[in-house]
Amino acid sequence: MKNLLLTIFSLAVLTACKEKKNVDVYTPSIDAFAINGSTETTQNYIAADTITLSFSMSDNQSLRSYIINIHPAADGHTHTGNGSSGGEWKLPAGQWNVYEEVAVNSANHSSSKSFVIPDSISGIWHVVLTATDDFGLSASKAFSLIIENPNAPEIDLTSVSPTIDEDGKIHAQPGSSIQLHAHAYDPDGLQSVNIKLYSGSGQLLNTSSVPVSGTTVDFPANFNQASLGTYHIAIEARDLLGFMRVWDVLVIVQ
């Protein structure tokens, strides 16, 4: 019986050691990642441009897949990982969302993918590359793309009180008045201008329309906010061809 117990114990130890060796604690590595040959984490493009993502990745054992995700930087989120970018809180004009998952079955992988930026958008988008290995461990890198659209209307802020601070936000006291004056212009003619107030979570609290006629309009956008919290003031201008631009700013009431 003693010899049998020793044999069972030895087998248990060997099995435990074998299982321990199979545990992977090393995340994949994104060895290179560039957009149009540039590794700058914030890049500027124009709507309808083509961007080419080139990348290589590796794992100590085997990669399972990689994901390319392109989405707007609308809620101030950031991305973890070396070379990441984010933190912008800018409402986008138009829609552009990409989610592509590609299976990989090797320890090393290199590839490139091209995408055409929609000709209808402007604003800031994030491009995120995520590599995942067979054990589910992952690593990511991200870029921020600032997209300009020469076809969209122009929105200029001519005055603001309180002023926009160095952090790009308006800081106000409860019950104070926020007074903006703006100018919208489009040579193709303006179709609509709307002023919107959002909560910090993105809920639309109020909207008002500015009467427009012709190519130019000047207008105030005033708010009185008594409650503490974070808010988002947005001005949306759309031209007769359907192109839209959004100007927005975060408001901190404290």
Secondary structure per residue as TSV (DSSP state, phi and psi in degrees):
chain	resnum	aa	ss	phi	psi
A	1	M	-	360.0	-41.0
A	2	K	H	-60.8	-44.0
A	3	N	H	-64.2	-35.8
A	4	L	H	-65.6	-42.0
A	5	L	H	-63.7	-40.7
A	6	L	H	-63.7	-39.4
A	7	T	H	-64.7	-44.8
A	8	I	H	-62.5	-42.4
A	9	F	H	-63.2	-40.9
A	10	S	H	-64.1	-41.7
A	11	L	H	-65.6	-37.6
A	12	A	H	-65.2	-41.4
A	13	V	H	-64.3	-44.5
A	14	L	H	-62.9	-41.1
A	15	T	H	-64.6	-43.0
A	16	A	H	-62.8	-42.1
A	17	C	H	-63.8	-41.3
A	18	K	H	-63.7	-43.1
A	19	E	H	-66.0	-37.6
A	20	K	H	-62.5	-37.4
A	21	K	H	-65.5	-24.4
A	22	N	T	-85.5	-5.6
A	23	V	-	-80.1	124.4
A	24	D	-	-99.7	120.8
A	25	V	-	-111.5	6.3
A	26	Y	-	-103.7	122.0
A	27	T	-	-74.7	156.8
A	28	P	-	-63.3	167.4
A	29	S	E	-123.6	128.7
A	30	I	E	-91.3	101.3
A	31	D	E	-77.6	-28.8
A	32	A	E	-152.7	142.9
A	33	F	E	-156.5	122.7
A	34	A	E	-144.7	152.1
A	35	I	E	-117.6	120.3
A	36	N	T	50.8	38.7
A	37	G	T	82.1	-2.0
A	38	S	B	-106.7	139.9
A	39	T	-	-104.9	8.7
A	40	E	-	-61.4	132.4
A	41	T	S	-75.1	-18.4
A	42	T	E	-122.1	122.0
A	43	Q	E	-130.4	151.4
A	44	N	E	-110.1	134.0
A	45	Y	E	-140.3	170.4
A	46	I	E	-115.4	142.5
A	47	A	T	-51.5	139.2
A	48	A	T	84.5	-4.4
A	49	D	-	-65.8	157.2
A	50	T	E	-103.5	131.3
A	51	I	E	-113.0	139.4
A	52	T	E	-117.8	119.8
A	53	L	E	-92.6	122.7
A	54	S	E	-118.4	136.6
A	55	F	E	-157.7	157.8
A	56	S	E	-141.4	148.2
A	57	M	E	-147.0	161.5
A	58	S	E	-152.6	163.9
A	59	D	E	-145.8	153.7
A	60	N	E	-67.6	-22.2
A	61	Q	E	-120.9	-76.4
A	62	S	E	-155.7	137.1
A	63	L	E	-80.4	145.2
A	64	R	E	-101.1	-41.5
A	65	S	E	-167.3	167.8
A	66	Y	E	-134.9	153.5
A	67	I	E	-125.2	133.4
A	68	I	E	-109.1	122.0
A	69	N	E	-127.6	123.9
A	70	I	E	-119.5	126.6
A	71	H	E	-153.3	159.2
A	72	P	E	-73.1	151.4
A	73	A	-	-95.2	63.2
A	74	A	-	-92.6	-22.0
A	75	D	S	-118.4	17.3
A	76	G	-	77.0	11.4
A	77	H	-	-73.0	159.4
A	78	T	-	-121.9	173.9
A	79	H	-	-126.5	133.6
A	80	T	-	-82.3	161.0
A	81	G	S	113.3	152.9
A	82	N	T	-61.0	130.5
A	83	G	T	81.2	13.0
A	84	S	-	-79.5	166.3
A	85	S	-	-146.2	167.2
A	86	G	-	147.1	-165.9
A	87	G	-	93.9	-7.5
A	88	E	-	-71.3	144.2
A	89	W	-	-123.1	79.4
A	90	K	-	-129.1	123.3
A	91	L	-	-70.9	135.8
A	92	P	-	-85.3	158.4
A	93	A	B	-106.6	119.0
A	94	G	S	89.1	178.8
A	95	Q	-	-120.9	135.0
A	96	W	-	-154.4	108.4
A	97	N	-	-136.4	126.7
A	98	V	E	-127.0	133.0
A	99	Y	E	-141.6	107.9
A	100	E	E	-126.7	122.2
A	101	E	E	-111.1	127.9
A	102	V	E	-121.4	129.0
A	103	A	E	-74.6	142.0
A	104	V	E	-133.5	141.5
A	105	N	E	-136.0	60.0
A	106	S	E	-160.8	166.2
A	107	A	E	-79.5	-22.2
A	108	N	E	-132.7	141.8
A	109	H	E	-150.5	136.6
A	110	S	E	-132.8	144.6
A	111	S	E	-164.7	179.4
A	112	S	E	-149.3	149.0
A	113	K	E	-139.9	139.1
A	114	S	E	-114.4	144.0
A	115	F	E	-137.4	141.8
A	116	V	E	-95.4	123.2
A	117	I	-	-67.4	129.0
A	118	P	-	-55.3	142.2
A	119	D	T	-79.2	1.2
A	120	S	T	-105.7	1.1
A	121	I	-	-109.3	164.4
A	122	S	B	-156.7	164.1
A	123	G	E	119.5	-158.6
A	124	I	E	-116.8	129.4
A	125	W	E	-123.7	151.1
A	126	H	E	-102.2	138.3
A	127	V	E	-114.8	116.7
A	128	V	E	-120.2	130.4
A	129	L	E	-110.9	125.8
A	130	T	E	-124.9	126.9
A	131	A	E	-107.0	135.3
A	132	T	E	-128.2	137.2
A	133	D	E	-97.2	-177.5
A	134	D	T	-66.3	-19.0
A	135	F	T	-94.5	3.4
A	136	G	S	87.8	1.4
A	137	L	-	-77.0	146.3
A	138	S	E	-141.1	161.1
A	139	A	E	-141.6	147.5
A	140	S	E	-135.0	154.0
A	141	K	E	-137.9	151.4
A	142	A	E	-142.0	153.6
A	143	F	E	-123.4	154.9
A	144	S	E	-109.6	128.7
A	145	L	E	-110.0	123.2
A	146	I	E	-96.4	112.0
A	147	I	E	-102.2	120.3
A	148	E	E	-98.7	150.4
A	149	N	-	-133.0	104.1
A	150	P	T	-66.3	-15.8
A	151	N	T	-84.5	-16.4
A	152	A	S	-79.9	156.5
A	153	P	-	-60.5	158.0
A	154	E	E	-96.9	137.7
A	155	I	E	-125.3	120.4
A	156	D	E	-120.6	136.6
A	157	L	E	-90.1	118.3
A	158	T	E	-91.9	-26.4
A	159	S	E	-159.7	153.9
A	160	V	E	-153.5	138.3
A	161	S	E	-145.7	122.7
A	162	P	S	-65.4	162.7
A	163	T	-	-71.6	158.5
A	164	I	B	-78.6	123.5
A	165	D	-	-74.4	176.2
A	166	E	T	-63.0	-23.6
A	167	D	T	-81.7	4.1
A	168	G	S	81.1	12.9
A	169	K	E	-122.1	157.8
A	170	I	E	-97.1	126.1
A	171	H	E	-107.2	124.7
A	172	A	E	-134.9	159.1
A	173	Q	-	-92.9	154.4
A	174	P	T	-56.6	133.0
A	175	G	T	85.0	-5.1
A	176	S	-	-79.2	160.3
A	177	S	E	-97.1	133.4
A	178	I	E	-106.4	118.9
A	179	Q	E	-118.3	118.3
A	180	L	E	-118.1	149.7
A	181	H	E	-135.2	129.9
A	182	A	E	-132.4	166.2
A	183	H	E	-134.1	126.6
A	184	A	E	-118.9	140.5
A	185	Y	E	-147.7	141.6
A	186	D	-	-154.3	127.2
A	187	P	T	-65.8	-21.4
A	188	D	T	-83.7	-5.0
A	189	G	-	99.8	137.2
A	190	L	E	-86.3	136.5
A	191	Q	E	-96.3	-42.8
A	192	S	E	-158.3	151.7
A	193	V	E	-135.4	125.2
A	194	N	E	-125.3	142.9
A	195	I	E	-112.5	127.0
A	196	K	E	-129.2	146.5
A	197	L	E	-119.5	125.2
A	198	Y	E	-115.5	153.0
A	199	S	E	-76.8	170.8
A	200	G	T	-62.6	-24.2
A	201	S	T	-87.6	-0.7
A	202	G	S	97.3	4.6
A	203	Q	-	-76.4	131.8
A	204	L	E	-74.1	119.7
A	205	L	E	-98.7	-33.4
A	206	N	E	-160.0	146.5
A	207	T	E	-144.2	146.0
A	208	S	E	-144.3	149.5
A	209	S	E	-104.2	142.4
A	210	V	E	-99.3	126.2
A	211	P	-	-61.0	129.2
A	212	V	-	-126.4	149.1
A	213	S	-	-160.4	122.4
A	214	G	S	90.6	-146.8
A	215	T	S	-104.7	-12.0
A	216	T	E	-138.2	142.8
A	217	V	E	-148.9	136.9
A	218	D	E	-113.2	138.3
A	219	F	E	-157.9	153.0
A	220	P	E	-89.3	159.3
A	221	A	E	-143.3	90.4
A	222	N	E	-108.8	143.3
A	223	F	E	-138.3	145.6
A	224	N	E	-122.3	116.4
A	225	Q	-	-123.4	114.8
A	226	A	-	-89.6	-25.0
A	227	S	S	-89.6	145.5
A	228	L	-	-67.2	150.5
A	229	G	E	142.2	-173.0
A	230	T	E	-110.0	136.0
A	231	Y	E	-134.9	166.7
A	232	H	E	-134.6	118.5
A	233	I	E	-99.3	128.2
A	234	A	E	-130.0	139.2
A	235	I	E	-116.7	121.9
A	236	E	E	-112.5	124.8
A	237	A	E	-120.6	131.3
A	238	R	E	-124.3	137.9
A	239	D	E	-96.6	179.1
A	240	L	T	-70.2	-16.0
A	241	L	T	-89.3	-5.6
A	242	G	S	99.2	-4.8
A	243	F	-	-75.6	143.8
A	244	M	E	-131.8	147.5
A	245	R	E	-130.0	148.3
A	246	V	E	-122.6	127.0
A	247	W	E	-107.3	133.7
A	248	D	E	-148.0	160.2
A	249	V	E	-149.9	144.8
A	250	L	E	-83.6	139.7
A	251	V	E	-119.9	124.1
A	252	I	E	-108.1	115.4
A	253	V	E	-101.0	116.3
A	254	Q	-	-149.7	360.0
